[in-house]
């Protein structure tokens, strides 16, 4: 009976966690994208009023106990070890496609931003410079999608974002671009990509193209050799960037702007969908985002946190019809990348639960240092 008891407890806490994530995830949108509420509101008054409700305290407390209980139950009983290990290894076999996944995650929203006429986020519109902005977004997006001059294009986009950020602070709502573009710089074009095809042709001395190509041996190979040692930090870059995004959204869009967050709850009738106080929706969404952000920055239960983030994004898109899908593609892609890589180095998962393991992160797919076999390299994230 003992195994049944463990499994029963695990199913109970997992089901409770799922219900909490589903309920709060619908309210976890980019608030600025779906409401025009002007007044941000008084955060202190909002918290005092919300936490004076026994129902709010009970719901938040039970949700917190459910989440922490789920984590503790997993560490204590470690259920379904073989299943989790097989799942992790299956995901790790997609490592050779990681550059492709990252290029799609950055390229698709950049193309969408170009055609829509905004810079990185719908909050920063082109205005009088609509033509250059559209050309920039479309050119960068398609270059990333095709994998042409990948590292250079991603570097240009990253520098452009950082240069524009002081002039448009609202671009911080799309801070995931820094993590995604830097990750693309580290991994390169990978395969399939135009860079990979060109490199194969240039590396073959029997081709006519290899005699004239001025970039592969003089630029691509030296740059790749310098960047290769840092590829192992791709998971670290992604999860820290995503963690910062989650924490920032929790504070900037909800806890510090309660009126705007409450306007979203009212606009979509969320309190009618689930008859709880609007304040509970806002606090639940903000605490969920903040908790996921902390877990990602620490690299604790990384794959589980990424899966939970994926659920949050999905419920947001289905629950809030006005939330622009293109603005979330980058988020979907980056948490999917973490499902493949795990926590990576400089993480609690690696330091506490498992010794670091050198996971090959592919780049151009050419040369002995560029892994392309897609073998079973499960990374540093333990059975999570």
C-alpha positions in Angstrom: 0.0 0.0 0.0 2.9 2.3 0.5 3.6 3.0 -3.2 -0.1 3.7 -3.7 -0.1 6.2 -0.9 2.9 8.0 -2.4 1.3 8.1 -5.8 -2.0 9.3 -4.4 -0.3 12.2 -2.6 1.6 13.1 -5.7 -1.5 13.1 -7.9 -3.3 15.2 -5.3 -0.7 18.0 -5.1 -0.1 17.9 -8.9 -3.8 18.3 -9.6 -4.0 21.2 -7.1 -1.0 22.9 -8.7 -2.5 22.5 -12.1 -5.7 24.1 -11.0 -3.9 27.0 -9.4 -1.8 27.6 -12.6 -4.8 27.4 -14.9 -6.8 29.8 -12.8 -4.0 32.4 -12.4 -2.5 31.9 -15.9 -5.5 33.5 -17.7 -4.7 36.8 -15.9 -1.0 36.6 -16.6 -1.0 38.6 -19.9 1.0 41.6 -20.9 -1.5 43.9 -19.3 -0.3 46.9 -21.3 -1.3 45.0 -24.5 -5.0 44.5 -23.7 -6.1 47.5 -21.7 -5.9 51.3 -21.9 -6.5 52.0 -18.2 -4.6 55.2 -17.5 -4.3 55.3 -13.7 -1.9 52.8 -12.2 -3.4 52.9 -8.8 -2.0 52.8 -5.3 -0.1 49.6 -4.7 -0.1 49.9 -0.9 -3.8 50.6 -0.7 -4.4 47.7 -3.1 -2.4 45.2 -1.1 -3.9 46.3 2.3 -7.4 46.0 0.9 -6.8 42.7 -0.8 -5.1 41.1 2.1 -7.9 42.2 4.5 -10.1 39.6 2.8 -10.1 36.2 4.5 -11.0 34.5 1.2 -8.0 36.1 -0.6 -5.6 35.0 2.2 -7.1 31.5 2.3 -6.8 31.1 -1.5 -3.3 32.4 -1.7 -2.2 30.4 1.3 -3.7 27.1 0.0 -2.2 27.8 -3.4 1.3 28.4 -1.9 1.0 25.2 0.2 -0.1 23.2 -2.8 2.9 24.4 -4.9 5.5 24.0 -2.1 3.9 20.7 -1.2 4.2 19.5 -4.8 7.9 20.3 -4.8 8.5 18.7 -1.4 6.5 15.6 -2.3 8.6 15.2 -5.5 11.9 15.5 -3.6 10.7 13.1 -0.9 9.1 10.4 -2.9 10.6 10.9 -6.4 7.7 9.3 -8.2 7.9 8.0 -11.8 11.6 8.2 -11.9 12.0 6.0 -15.0 9.3 8.0 -16.8 10.8 11.4 -15.9 14.3 10.2 -16.9 13.1 8.9 -20.2 11.2 12.1 -20.8 14.3 14.2 -20.1 16.5 12.1 -22.3 14.0 12.2 -25.2 14.0 16.0 -24.9 17.8 16.1 -24.8 17.8 14.4 -28.2 16.5 17.6 -29.8 19.6 19.5 -28.8 20.9 19.6 -32.3 17.7 21.5 -33.3 18.1 24.1 -30.5 19.6 26.8 -32.8 16.7 26.3 -35.2 14.2 26.6 -32.3 15.9 29.8 -31.1 16.0 31.3 -34.6 12.2 30.7 -35.0 11.5 32.1 -31.6 13.3 35.4 -32.5 12.7 35.5 -36.2 8.9 35.0 -36.3 8.0 37.9 -33.9 10.6 40.1 -35.6 8.9 39.6 -39.0 5.5 40.2 -37.3 6.8 43.4 -35.7 8.1 44.6 -39.0 4.9 44.1 -40.9 2.9 45.6 -38.0 5.2 48.6 -37.8 6.5 48.4 -34.2 9.9 47.9 -32.5 10.2 44.6 -30.6 6.9 45.3 -28.6 3.5 46.6 -29.7 4.0 49.4 -27.1 6.6 51.1 -29.3 5.1 52.0 -32.6 7.1 53.4 -35.6 5.4 56.7 -36.0 7.0 58.8 -38.7 9.8 56.2 -39.2 7.4 53.4 -40.2 9.3 52.4 -43.4 12.8 51.9 -41.7 11.2 50.1 -38.8 9.3 47.7 -41.0 12.4 47.1 -43.2 14.5 46.5 -40.0 12.0 44.0 -38.5 11.3 42.1 -41.7 15.0 42.0 -42.7 16.2 40.8 -39.3 13.3 38.4 -39.0 13.7 36.7 -42.3 17.5 36.5 -41.9 17.0 34.7 -38.6 14.4 32.4 -40.1 16.7 31.4 -43.0 19.7 31.3 -40.8 21.7 33.6 -43.0 24.6 35.5 -41.3 22.9 34.4 -38.1 25.3 35.6 -35.5 25.9 38.9 -37.1 22.2 39.6 -37.6 21.3 38.5 -34.1 24.1 40.7 -32.7 22.8 43.7 -34.7 19.3 43.2 -33.4 20.6 42.8 -29.8 22.7 46.0 -30.0 19.7 47.8 -31.5 17.4 46.7 -28.7 19.9 47.8 -26.0 20.6 51.1 -27.7 16.8 51.9 -28.0 15.9 50.7 -24.5 17.0 54.0 -22.7 14.8 56.0 -25.1 11.9 53.6 -24.9 11.8 52.1 -21.4 8.5 50.3 -22.3 10.6 48.0 -24.4 11.6 46.3 -21.2 8.3 44.5 -21.5 10.0 42.5 -24.3 13.2 41.9 -22.4 13.2 38.3 -23.5 14.7 39.5 -26.7 18.0 40.1 -24.9 18.2 36.5 -23.8 16.9 35.0 -27.1 19.2 37.1 -29.3 22.3 36.5 -27.1 21.5 32.8 -27.2 21.4 32.9 -31.0 24.7 34.7 -31.0 26.2 31.9 -28.9 24.8 28.9 -30.9 24.9 30.3 -34.4 22.7 29.2 -37.2 22.8 25.4 -36.6 21.0 23.2 -38.9 18.9 23.5 -41.0 20.1 27.0 -42.0 21.7 28.9 -44.9 24.8 29.3 -42.8 25.2 25.5 -42.5 24.8 25.0 -46.2 27.3 27.7 -47.1 29.7 26.4 -44.5 29.5 22.9 -46.0 30.2 24.2 -49.4 33.1 26.4 -48.3 34.7 23.6 -46.3 34.7 21.3 -49.3 37.9 22.2 -51.2 36.6 20.4 -54.3 33.8 23.0 -54.8 34.3 26.1 -56.9 32.6 28.1 -54.2 35.3 27.2 -51.7 37.9 29.0 -53.8 36.1 32.3 -53.7 34.3 32.4 -50.4 35.9 35.2 -48.3 34.0 34.6 -45.1 34.1 31.0 -43.9 37.8 30.5 -43.1 38.6 34.1 -42.4 35.6 35.1 -40.3 33.1 32.3 -39.5 35.7 29.7 -38.2 37.7 32.1 -36.0 34.6 33.7 -34.6 33.0 30.3 -34.0 36.2 29.1 -32.2 36.1 32.1 -29.9 32.4 31.6 -29.0 32.4 27.8 -28.7 33.5 27.7 -25.0 30.6 29.9 -24.0 27.8 27.8 -25.7 27.4 25.8 -22.5 25.9 29.0 -20.9 23.0 29.2 -23.4 20.5 27.6 -20.9 21.8 30.0 -18.2 21.3 33.0 -20.4 17.7 31.9 -21.4 16.5 31.1 -17.9 17.9 34.2 -16.3 16.4 36.4 -19.0 13.0 34.7 -18.8 13.2 34.9 -15.0 13.8 38.6 -15.1 10.9 39.0 -17.5 8.5 37.1 -15.2 9.5 39.1 -12.1 9.3 42.4 -14.0 5.8 41.7 -15.3 4.7 40.6 -11.9 5.7 44.0 -10.4 5.4 46.4 -13.2 2.1 45.3 -14.7 0.3 44.0 -11.6 1.6 44.7 -8.1 2.7 48.3 -8.9 -0.2 49.0 -11.3 -3.2 47.4 -9.7 -5.8 49.5 -11.5 -4.6 48.4 -14.9 -4.5 44.7 -13.8 -8.0 45.1 -12.3 -9.2 46.6 -15.6 -8.1 43.4 -17.4 -10.1 41.3 -14.9 -13.2 43.5 -15.4 -12.8 43.6 -19.2 -12.8 39.9 -19.7 -15.2 39.1 -16.9 -12.8 36.8 -15.1 -14.5 37.2 -11.8 -17.7 35.9 -13.5 -15.7 33.0 -14.9 -14.4 32.0 -11.5 -16.5 33.8 -8.8 -13.6 35.2 -6.7 -12.6 38.8 -5.8 -10.8 40.6 -8.7 -8.0 41.3 -6.3 -7.4 37.5 -6.0 -7.0 37.3 -9.8 -4.4 40.0 -9.7 -2.4 38.7 -6.7 -2.6 35.1 -7.9 -1.3 36.1 -11.4 1.5 38.3 -10.0 2.6 35.8 -7.4 2.6 33.0 -9.9 4.8 35.0 -12.3 7.1 36.1 -9.5 7.5 32.6 -8.2 8.3 31.2 -11.7 10.7 34.0 -12.2 12.6 33.2 -9.1 12.8 29.5 -9.9 14.1 30.2 -13.4 16.8 32.7 -12.2 17.9 30.2 -9.5 17.7 27.3 -11.9 15.6 25.2 -9.5 13.1 22.7 -11.0 13.9 24.3 -14.3 12.0 22.0 -16.7 9.0 21.9 -14.4 9.0 25.7 -14.2 9.3 25.9 -17.9 6.4 23.6 -18.4 4.3 25.7 -15.9 5.3 28.8 -17.8 4.1 27.2 -21.0 0.8 26.5 -19.4 0.5 30.1 -18.2 1.2 31.4 -21.8 -1.3 29.0 -23.3 -4.1 29.9 -20.9 -3.4 33.5 -21.5 -3.8 33.2 -25.3 -7.0 31.2 -25.0 -8.4 33.4 -22.2 -7.6 36.9 -23.6 -8.6 37.2 -27.2 -7.0 40.6 -27.6 -3.6 39.6 -26.5 -1.3 39.7 -29.6 -0.1 36.2 -30.4 3.0 37.4 -32.1 4.2 39.2 -29.0 4.3 35.8 -27.2 6.0 33.6 -29.7 9.4 34.5 -28.3 8.2 33.5 -24.8 6.9 30.2 -26.1 10.1 29.4 -27.9 12.4 30.3 -25.1 10.6 28.2 -22.4 10.5 25.3 -25.0 14.3 25.7 -25.4 14.6 25.3 -21.6 12.6 22.1 -21.8 15.3 20.8 -24.1 18.4 22.1 -22.3 17.4 22.0 -18.7 19.0 24.4 -16.2 22.5 24.4 -17.5 25.5 25.6 -15.5 25.3 28.1 -12.6 22.1 26.7 -11.3 20.7 25.0 -8.2 19.7 22.0 -10.3 23.3 21.5 -11.4 25.0 22.3 -8.1 22.7 20.4 -5.7 21.0 17.6 -7.6 23.5 16.6 -10.2 27.1 17.2 -11.1 27.5 19.5 -14.1 27.6 17.7 -17.5 29.1 19.2 -20.6 26.2 19.3 -23.0 27.0 20.0 -26.6 25.1 23.0 -27.9 25.4 22.9 -31.7 26.4 25.8 -33.8 27.0 25.7 -37.5 27.3 21.9 -37.5 30.7 22.0 -39.1 34.0 20.9 -37.6 34.9 18.7 -34.6 33.8 21.3 -32.0 30.3 21.7 -33.5 28.2 18.9 -32.3 25.4 17.8 -34.6 24.7 14.2 -33.7 21.8 15.0 -31.4 22.8 12.3 -29.1 21.7 11.7 -25.5 23.1 14.7 -23.7 20.7 15.4 -21.0 22.4 18.5 -19.6 22.7 19.3 -16.0 19.0 19.4 -14.9 18.2 16.4 -12.6 15.0 14.5 -12.8 12.8 17.5 -13.1 
